[in-house]
Amino acid sequence: MRAPTVSDLDLRALLSLYGGAHGAWAPLMIGATVLGGGWAVFLLLPLLWHRPTRAFAAALAAGIVAQAVVVWGLKALTGRVRPWIALGLPPPLGAPHDFSFPSGHAAGSFCVAAFLVVALPAAWPKARRRAHVVSSLGVVVATVVAASRVYLGAHFPTDVVAGAVLGAVAGAFAGSAYARRRLSSRAS
């Protein structure tokens, strides 16, 4: 299979956003990349053990697993080379060598953010403002994580956009399933 080509627009967008590991925003972007790297999923473990939050954490975990499987499959199908390799840029943190499309960091981060947007109002029906603030913060964090991948040269912009859309769909679907179950259990 031939690796997909990069459009001029995608390449120009990457080069205009790229700062690398020594750019002005590097500390923030490296921190965001670490946060969005998947290790944060271990924060779900206490929620899975705590009975009142178990259903919430299980639904979120299901969304995360679903998007990760789809990301893995799409990476294998597309075979797109990472920009730092294709353009001879300095390797980003962790020097990822797997395929670039779509961004797993963006997918995972937007999966969590979309899940929070959809599920928190059902989880916290008496704290709508708090649900809105927390879910808005989730969207901001997801956006910074996704941007970090382009800034550091780990992904092309279209990798990040595709990952964000894929993750948001998976998160919204999982959040909606959680909210429906939560609302139906309250009605009975």
Secondary structure as GFF3:
##gff-version 3
##sequence-region A 1 188
A	DSSP	alpha_helix	8	17	.	.	.	ID=ss1
A	DSSP	alpha_helix	26	35	.	.	.	ID=ss2
A	DSSP	three_ten_helix	39	43	.	.	.	ID=ss3
A	DSSP	alpha_helix	44	49	.	.	.	ID=ss4
A	DSSP	three_ten_helix	51	53	.	.	.	ID=ss5
A	DSSP	alpha_helix	54	78	.	.	.	ID=ss6
A	DSSP	alpha_helix	83	86	.	.	.	ID=ss7
A	DSSP	alpha_helix	104	123	.	.	.	ID=ss8
A	DSSP	alpha_helix	128	151	.	.	.	ID=ss9
A	DSSP	alpha_helix	157	187	.	.	.	ID=ss10
###
